[in-house]
Amino acid sequence: QVQLVESGGGLVQAGGSLRLSCAASGRTFSNYAMSNYGMGWFRRAPGKEREFVAAISWSGGSTKYADSVLGRFSISRDNAKNAVYLQMNSLKPEDTAVYYCAQARGSNWLDGFNSWGQGTQVTVSS
């Protein structure tokens, strides 16, 4: 089973940018290949349910975004590094949340996600 580790969270002022990274940890089995799976980012704000943010297909050829982040966030991946990224621009206080990386059951997001990282905190000050 893959173990996903997020990084790159922090405190930023409104209008600023952050880039989140997600990588398969060293404890993941040796022949694991993130390239077989779609990947996604989710977030959970205080007192709210976890919500979808963005997803990317196995090749990176297809992406999907929540309406709330469309045009501001960009998801990408580097299969050679078993890594996926979330570039967040024009951040707003309402983007404050714990952000989670997730691996899909298949090559894109249509069958849902079944592996999750521990999350990284993003705080946007006004």
N, C-alpha and C positions, 0 to 999 in steps of 0.2 A: 504494500500500500504506500502511496506517495505521502510524503510529509512536506507541506508547503510552508514557507517562511516569508512573511511580508517584511518590508523595510521601507524607510523613506518618509514616514509620517512625522508630524511635528506641529509647531505653532506658527501660523503665518497670518499676516494682516489681510483683510479683505482686498481683493484685487490682485493678490499675489499668486504664486504658482508653487506646486509641489509635484514631484515625480515619485510615485510609489513603484516598488519592485516586488516581485514574487519569484522565488526560486525553489526548486525541489531541494530538500535538505540532504545532507550527506548520509542520512539514515535511510533514504529511499533505496529500494533494491537496485542493483548495479545495472540491469538492462532496461531500466525505466527510460521511456522517451516521452517527454511532454508533447512532442510533435504529433502523437497519436490522438490527442484530445483537444476539444475546445476548452477554452479557459474563460473565466469571468471575474468580475469584481462586484462585490456587494458592500453595503454599508448599513450600520445600525446607529441611529442617533439616540441620544438619551430619551427614554420613555417611549420609543417608537419601535415598530417591527423592523426586521431586516428587510432591506429593499435592494432590488437589482440596480446596478449602475451601468455596467458595460460587459460585453462578451465578444470573443473573437474565435473564429473557426481555427481548425488545426493548422491550416496553411497561412493564416493571417489574411486570407482573401476576402473574408466576410466579417463584418462587425455589426454590433447592435448596441444602441445606447438608450438609456432612460431619457425621457423628454426633458427632465430637469437638468441634465448635464450636456445635452446635445449642443455641439458647437463650442463647448468649453473644455471638455475632457476628450482624451484620445487614448485608446487602448492599442497596444502593440505587443509583439512577441519576438523572441530570439530563440528559435528551436535548438540551435547549436549550444546554447547556454542553459537550456531548460528553464527559461525565464519568461515572464510576462510583465508588462509595465502599464501603468496608468499615469499619463501626463494630465495634470489638473491645472488649468489656467483660469484666470478671472474668478478666483475662489470667493465664495460668499459665506457669511456666517452660517447659513442654513446647510452648508456642506459639512459642518462639524459632525463627526461621527467616527466610529471605529470602522475601518475599511478591511474587508476580508477578501482574500484571493480564493478562488474555487476552481476545481477541475470538473469538467463535464463528464457525463457517462460515455459520451461518444465524441465524434469528431467535430461536432458543433454544439450549440446550446439547446437543441430541441428536446432532448431527453432529460434535461435537468442536470443538476450538479450533485456529486456525492463525496467529494473530498474538500476539506476546508482548512485554511490556515488559522492561526491564532488571532490574527488581526493586528492592525497598527492604527494608532490614534491620530486623527487629523483634527486640529482645532483652528478655526478661522475667527480671528478677532475683528470686531467692527471699528 
